[in-house]
Amino acid sequence: MSRKRRTYSADFKAKLVLEVLEGEKTLNEIASSYEVLPKSLQNWKKQFIENMSLAFDKSAVVKEYKEKLETLEKEKDATSKKLGEVIVERDFVVGKLKSSVSSKNRKQLLETELKLSKNCQLRLLSIPKSSIYYEPVIPFSSDRDQELLDTIDKIYTKYPYYGHRRVHKLLNRLGFVIGRKRVKRAMRLMGIVAQYPKPKTTIASKEHLKYPYLLKQFKNDNNQVVIDKPNQVWSTDITYIKLDKGFVYLAAVIDWHTKKILSWKLSNTMDVSLTTTVLKEALLLYPKPQIFNTDQGSQYTAKEHIKILVDNNISISMDGKGRATDNIVIERFWRSLKYEDVYPQSYSTIKEARVGIAKYINIYNKERLHQSLGYATPDEVYFKGVNNRVFEDRDLLLDVA
């Protein structure tokens, strides 16, 4: 156990030094009698002798201390002035930083090799400490959640008229312990709604561009839309594609009469750039349509998408709210694509999905026989209607080969 260090008063040291100076006892005797170290006595004696003159010349000491105090005071004033300037400058910069730089961008200013502590940097940049250490939870990112989304997609593809209540009940039967609200959030994330008319429960924003459904004029006695030539009506939509570790969105443009897929794109985000890209590509490759039909999703009511159609003098048609059956031709293609390709292939990555879907759409357009087209292919009917190109059976066999 370490011995506690002793301290001695100035009077005690002076008393022992005087005994040393008397010379009646040895240094060791004095040190032993007072339980101090001989070395300490030597140091005290030396210090005493060096400062003896102070007892007779106090003015020199006072003068020296006054000069030191004046120097310290000047240094203090200069430091205080400089510190005040730094504080004003810092407050100015911090104020500008807060008003002009977002919290997200401010986080990028933090230094990892710290000259200032992280707490100090966070305080100066006005960043909450919790925002640095908090890791946001990505919704529906676990393996079980991915299985849930995949199952919902399959249910919706088979029963497109099921709303979230029926989907919820069916999921419970399949062994998913899940609440109805979570099913509703999952379906909203996937961008799917049941295909049936819904009551008008909300009022659209004035900024939300809406157009009438123009395909009513083509309905027959059975309430079916009948288009009799290519490029009269094009339709488009977005669907959800399940991958091993997440999901992506597929947008496509289809010719209503011939069922030909004119353009398509796979993306990891469902935004305006996805829809405008496929529209521009279709217009670049084929003659423009008379009518372009979409749902009322925000991607299709966006100014960028509307502008392309207006600039090309194309009539804009939009489904009734909640009526996916108004765009049934693209819905049927999604069903064929998923049951004939996406589900059996179970794509792992976007790259695999892009290659596989491209292959399927090529077969769909050139080789797949459609009952509604008199067992012809979309390419046959489309190009015959556009430029009277006639496909012979031998041509089809060569294409297949």
N, C-alpha and C positions, 0 to 999 in steps of 0.2 A: 504494500500500500504506500503511495507517495506521501511524502511529508508536506504539510501545508506551509507555504512560504510566509515568513514573518516580515512585518514592516516595523520600522523604528521612527520615532518622532525626531524632530530637529533638536530639541532640548536633550534627549537621550544621547544623540550622537555627539553633541557639544561636550557633555559631561565626560564621556569616555575619551574624547580627543584631549581634553585637559589633563586627564590622568596619564595619558600616554606622554604628553609634553612634560609633565612633572618628572618623569624618569625614575620613579620610585619602584616601579614594578616592570617586569618584562611584558612584551606584547602578548605572549601566550598566556601569562598569568591573568592579565586584564581580560583577555578574550574568554578564558575559561571561567572566570568568576561571573561574567555577565552572559555567558552562553552565546557568544557571537563568534564569527570566523575571524581569525587574524588578518586575513586578506581584506575583510571589510573595514577593519580598523585602519589599515594602511591607506585605503582609498579615502576614508573620511578625513584622516589627517592631511593628506595631500590636498583635498578639496578645501579644507579649513585654511591652510597656509596660503593657497592661491587667492583667497577672497578676504584675507585679513584687512587689507588696505581699505576695503569698503566701509569699515567701521569709522574711518577718519576722513573719508572723502565722498560724502553722499551725493554731492552735486554732480560728479562725473557719472555716477550711476543713473541719476534722474535724467540727465541730459541724454545719455545713451538710450534709455527707455523711451524718452519723448520722441527722439528721432525715429526709433523703430515703430512707435505708435502712429506717427505722422505718415511714414511710408506705408504701413498697413492700411491706414485710412484712405490714402490715395488709391492704393490698389483695390480696396473694397469699392470705392466710388466708381472706378473704371469698370470693374467687374459687374457692378449693379447696372451701370448704363448699358453695357454690352448685353447683359442678360435681358434687360427690358426690351432692347431692340430685337433680340432673338425671339422673345415671347410674342411681340407684335407681329413679326414676320411669320412665325409659326401659325398664329391664329388666323392671319390673312390667307396663308396657303391652305390650311385645314378647311377654312370656310369655303374657299373656291373648290376644293376637292370634293367636299360634301355635296355642293350644288351642281357640279358639272360631271362627276364620275359616278357611275352606278355602283351599288354595293358589290355586285359580282366582279366588276373590273377592279375595284379597290383591293379585293382579295389577291389579285395578281401582283400587287405592289409589295406584298409581304416578302421579306428576305429570309432565306433558309439559313444562310451563314450569318448569324445574328451579331450585329454591332450594338443593336438595341434588343432588349428582351422582347419576346413575342407579345407579352402583355402590354408593354409600352407601345409597340407598333400598332396593336389592335386599338389601343386607346387613342393614339394620334390619328388613325385612319377612320375612327368611329365605326369599327366593325364589331358586332357582338361576338363574344368569345364562343358562344354556343354554335354559331354558324360555321366555325372552322372545324369543329370536331363532330358536327352532326352529319351523318351520311343518309341522304334521303332514300327511302325505300321505293324501288321501282315497282309500280303496280303490276300484279299478275306476272311476276318474273320467276317464281319457283317452278320446279318440275311439275308439281301437282296443279299449279295454276295453269301451266301450259297445257296439261292434259284436259283441264276444265274447258279452256278456250277451244281446244280441238274438238271436244265433244259437243259444245254448243254449236260450233260451225257445222258439224255433221247433222245435228238435229235440225238446224235452220235450213240446210240444203235439202233435207228430206221433207221437212214440214215447214215451208216458208210462211205459212199462215199462223204459226205458233207465236204468241206473245211471250213476254218474260215470265208470266205466271205459269203457263203450260210448260215452258222450258224448265222452270224451277222444279215443278212436280216430277217431270221426267228425269231430271238430274238426280233427284232424291231417290227415285226408283233404281237408278243406275249405281247408287252407292255414294254419291257426293253429299256430304253433310255441309250444306251451304244455305245461306239465307236468300230470300227473294231479292233484297236490295243489291246484294253482291252480284247476282245474276244480271240484274238490270244494268249495273255499272259495266259488267263484262260485255254485254251486248252493245252498250253505247260505245265502249272502247273499240269494238270490232266494226262499228258503223252499220249494224244490221237492225232492222225493225220488221215487225210482222206485216205481212201483205194483206191488209184489209183496211177499209175506210175507218177513219178515226174522227171523233167529234172535235170541233174547233175549240180548243181550250186556251189558246194563246193568240195574241194579236201580233202580227209580224211588224218588225221595225220598219220605219219609213225608208231606211237606208238599204233594206233587204229587197233586192230586185226580184220581181216575180213576173212570170209571163204565163199566159193561158195555155191549156193543154189543147194543142191543135190537131191531134190525131182522132178526135171524135168524128170528124167529117169522113173518116175512112172506115168507120165501123159498119159491119153488116147486120143482118137481122138477128144474128146470134151474139151480138155485142162484141164481136171480134174485129180487131184492126186488120184490114186487108190492104196491103201495099202491092201494087202490080208491076213496078219497074224499079231498076236499080237507081241509087242516088236520089230517090224521091224523099226518103226519110233515113237519117242516120240516128243511132242511139248510142249512149255511153253510160258507163256506171263504174263503180269501184267495188271490189270485193276483197275479202280477207284470205290470205294464204298462210297456213300453219307451217312452220319449220321446226326443227328439233329444238332450237334455242331461241324461240321468239316467233315473230310473225312479220309479214310484209303485206303491202297492198298492191293489188293488180288493177290497173285501169285499162279499158279497151273501148274502141269505137267499132260498131257493127252496122252493116247495111241491113235495114229492116226487111226488105223483100228477099234478098238472096242469102241472108244469114252469114255473109262473108265478114271475117274480122279484118278491118282495114288497117288498124294500128293498135299497138298495146305497149304497156310499160310496167315494169315492176319497181317498186320503191319502198324504202323503209319508213316513209312518212306519207301521210294522207293530206296533201296540201294543194294549193293552186297550181304549182309548177308541174305536178303530176298530170293534172287534167289538161292544162294548156299544151303540154308537150305532145300528148297523144292526138289532140285535135289538130295541131299544126302539122304533124307528120301525115295524118290522113288527108288533109287538104293539099299537102305537097305531092302526094302519090296518086290521088284520084280526083276526078271532077267533083266540084262542090255539090252538096245536096240542096234540095229546096228547103227542107225542114230539119232542124237538129233538136232531138228530144233528150231531156235529162230529168233528174229529180230536182228537188229544191235545196239540195245540199249547199253548204256555204262555198264549196269549191266551184260550183257551177253558177252561182249567183254573184261571184266575185267580178269586179270591174274588168280584170284582165281577161277572164274567159268570155264575158259578154262582148267585150270590144272586138275580139277576133271574129266572132259571128257577125256583128254589126258591120265591121269593115268589109266582110265578104258578102254582104247583102243576103244573109241566110236567115230565114224565119226561125225564131226561137220558141220552142215548145217545152213546157215543164209539167211533170206529173202533178196530179192533185196531191195535197199533203197527206202522207201516210199511205199512198196508193202505189206500191211497187209493181202491181199488176199492170199499170199504165205503161210500164217499160218492160213488158214480159219477154220480149225477144232476147234481150241481154241477160235477163234472169235465167232463162232456159240454157243459154250458153254457159253461164257459171255452173249450173247443175251438171251439165255434160262434162265440163272441164274437170270438176272436182271428183266426180265418180269414175271417170274414165282415165284420169291422169294423176291428179294431186294426191288423192287418198291412196291409191295403189302404190305410187312411187315413194311417198313419205319423204319428201326432200329435206335434206339436212341444212343446207346453206342457201343463201340468195343466189350464188353462182350456179349451183345445181338446179335450183328452181327456174332460173332464167333460161338455161339450156334446155331443160325438159319441157317447159311450157312453150318455148319457141318451136320445138319439134312437134308438140301436140297440135299447135295452131296451124302449122304447115300441113300436117295430115288432115286436120279438120277442114281447111279451106280447099285442099286439092284432091283428097281421097275419100273422106268420110261421106257416105251416101245419106241423104236426108229424106225421110218419108214425106215431109211437107213440101219438098222440092221435086216430087215425083221420082225419088231415088237418084237424083243428080247431086253433084257436089256444088258448094257455094261458088267456087271459081267458074264452073261451067255456066251456071245461071247468070252470074254477074257479067262475065265477059261477053256472053251471047247477047245480053241486054244492052251492053255498052257499045260494042263494036262488031256485033254479029259473028263473033268467033265461035266456030262449031267444034266441039270436042268429040272425037270418035272413041269407041271402046278401046281400040288399040292404043290410043294416046293415054288413056287412063291406066291400062296395064303397064305401059312403059313408065308412067309416073310412079306407080306402086313399086315396080321393080327397081 
